[in-house]
C-alpha cells in the first residue's frame, strides 16, 4: 500500500496547495498519483472545493471525492445542520483501499500513490467518532505528512501534532512547510532548522507563499524547487 495521509497543524495553512504540489512532484517522478478528499464542506453542489483547486493547479484527473456538506464548517457540524448522514471510518477506508489496490499489476507491483487530504487539523472529526488517526488505523502501510506553518508558533503546533499522531499509532514520515515567503526573516530561517529537530522528522519541502495563485504552467515548473531531492524516495 502506498497511501499518504495529508494533515495539517491547523486550518488555512496551505494543506490543499501542498497536496497539489506533492501530487505534481510525485507525478513528475513517474508515479501514478491519485488524490482523495474524503469529506468536503462549504460547497453544496457537485463542484467546487479542494479537489477543484488541485485540478486547476496540476491538470490531474485522478481525483476522488466522497462526501459533501453545504456549509463551510467542521464536517460533523456541517452534516448535522444539513440533516445529512456521516460516513463510518470503515466505509471511507474501504474506498481508499480500493483506489490503492486498483493500481497493482499482475505481479502485485504498484506504482500508484494515493494522497488523502483531511479537513483542518489532525483531530478534526470526519465522522461521528473518528478523525485522521482512526482512518490511518484502517489503512495498514500508510504514511502521514504534516503540513505546518513556518512563522512564529509553528514549532509548538508541529511538535504537538506529530506527538499526538504518533501516540495514536500513526506512521508520520515527514513535514511540509505550507507557505514560505520569498523574504525570510530570522524567525522563519530558525524554524526551518528547528522543525526537523523538535519533531524528529525531515522537512520534505516548503511551498512558496502565493503558489495557489500561480498559473498552472508556472506552478508545475516551480514544484521541483520546493522539495528536497530525498522526498521522492520516501514514498
N, C-alpha and C positions, 0 to 999 in steps of 0.2 A: 504494500500500500504506500502511495505517495500523496497523502492528504496533508496539506499545510493549513492550519487554522490561523487566521489573522485577527488578532485582537488589539486593543489599544489601552493606554493608561487612562483614557477618558474619552469624551466625545469632542468632535470638531478638532481633531489633532492631525488630520491628514491620512486617516486609515484607508479610505477609498482610493485616494490618489496613490498611496503607497502600494495598495493591492494592484492597481493598474500598472504601476511601474515594475513591480516584481513579476507580474504576468508577462509584460513585454520583455523583460530581461531574460526570463527563462525560455520564452519563445525564441528569442534571438540565439539562445544557446542550443536550440534544437529540440526542446521539449514540447510535447503536445499539452498545452495549458487549457484547463477549464476553470472558470470562476463561478462560485456558488454564493448566492446571497440567500440564506435560508428564510430570513424574516426581513421584510421591508415595511417601514412605516412612513406615513406622510404623503402617500401617493395612492389615491383610491382607485385609479384606473389601471389598465394593463401596462402602461408605460410610465417612464419617469423613475428616478431613484438612482441608487449606486451602480447598478449594472449598466444603465444607460450611460453613466459617466465613464465607466470602464470601456464601453464600446466606442464612445466618441474619441477617447484618448488613444486607444490601441487599434481599433478596427477589428477586434476579435469578435468571433461569432459563437464561441463555445461558452455561452453564459446561461446560468440556470437559477431562476428564482422560484421559490416555493410558496410562501405565504405573504399577503399584502394587507396592510391595515391602513385606513384612511388618514388618521390624524398623526402629526409629527411628534410622537412621544414614545416613551418606553413601550415595547411590544405588548406586554401584559395589560397595561393600562389602555393602550390603543384598541386591543381586542375586546376588552370588557366594555369600553364605551361604545363600540360599534356593534356589540351583541354578537361577536363572531367567535368561533372556536379557535383554540390554540392547539398546535400540533404537539405530540409527545416527542421526547428525545429519541425514542426508538424509531419513529416514523421518519424523522429528519436524517438520522444516522443511516438508515437503510437506503434512502435516496442517494446520499453521498457515496455510500459503498458501491451502489450500482454504477454510478458515473465512473468511479475509480476502476472497478473491475472490468468495465467495458473496454478499457484501454489495453488489456492484456492480450498478447498474441497466443498462438497455439502452444508455444513453449513456456508460457507463463511470464514472459518478459513484458514490462510495462513502461513505456516512455511517457506516460501521462502524469501530469501533476495537477492536482485539484486544489485550488486555493479557495478557502471558505472564509468569507468575511463576516464577522459577528456584528453586533449592534452596540455602539458605545464602548464601555469598558468591559473588563473581564467578567464581572459578576452581574451584568445586566441580564435579567431573566428573559429568555427567548420563549419560554413556556411557563406554565404554572409553577413547576417545581424544578426547572433546570436552566442552566446557563452554559457558557462555553466549556467549563471543566467537565460537566456531566456529558456533554456531547463528545468531548475528547475520550472519555472512558469507553464510549461505544465505537471508537474508531482505532482499533489496535494498529500500532505502527505509525501513528500520526506524529506530526511535529507542530509546534506553535511558534509564531513570530509575533513579537510585541512591538507595536508602533508607539513611539514616545515623542513628547515634546522635547525640545533641546534647550529651552530657556530656563530661567530661574525656577526652581522647584521640581524639575524633571527627575532629578536623581532619586528623591524620595518616592515619587509616583512610580518610577520604573522598578525600583527595588521592591516596593510593596506588591506590585502586580506580579512580578516574577516569583517572589517568595510565596504568595498565595497560590499561584498556579502550580508551582512545584509541590506545595503541600497537599494539593488535591490530586496529585498523580499525573499532571500534565507534563509532557515532554517539550519543554521550552528550549529552543535551539538558537535563537538569535533576536536581535533588536534592529529596528529600522527607525531612523530619525524622520519624523513626519513632515518637517518644514525647516530647511536650512537656509537662512538668509545669506545673501551674497556678501554682505558686510558682517563678519563675525566679531562680536565683542568678546572681551576676555571671559565672560561667564559661559558663553556658548563654546568657546575653544576649550575651556576647562571641562565642561560637561561631556564633550566628545571624547575626552581622555578618560574621564571618571566613570562613564556609564558601563563600559566593559568590566572595570574593576569592581564596582559595587554590586553588579548583578551576576558576574561570572560568565557573561555571555558575550559573543562577538557582536560588534556593531556592523551589520552587513552592508549598510549604506545609509545615505541620508538624501531624501528627495528635496530638490530645490524649492524654496518658497515660491509660490505663484505658479508651480508646474501645472496645476489643474486648469489654468487659463491659456496654456500654450496650444497652438495648432497641432494637430496630430503629428505631422511630419517633424516638427521641432521637438515635440515630446519624445517620440521614438528615437530621434537622433541623440537626444541628451541622456536617455536611460542608462547606457553603459557607463557613463561618467559618474553616476550616482551610487554605484555599487562597488564593493570590494571584489577583487577578482576571485576570492575564495568563496563567494556567496553561491556560485553555481554548483560547486561540489557538495554543498550542504544538502541539497535537495536531489 
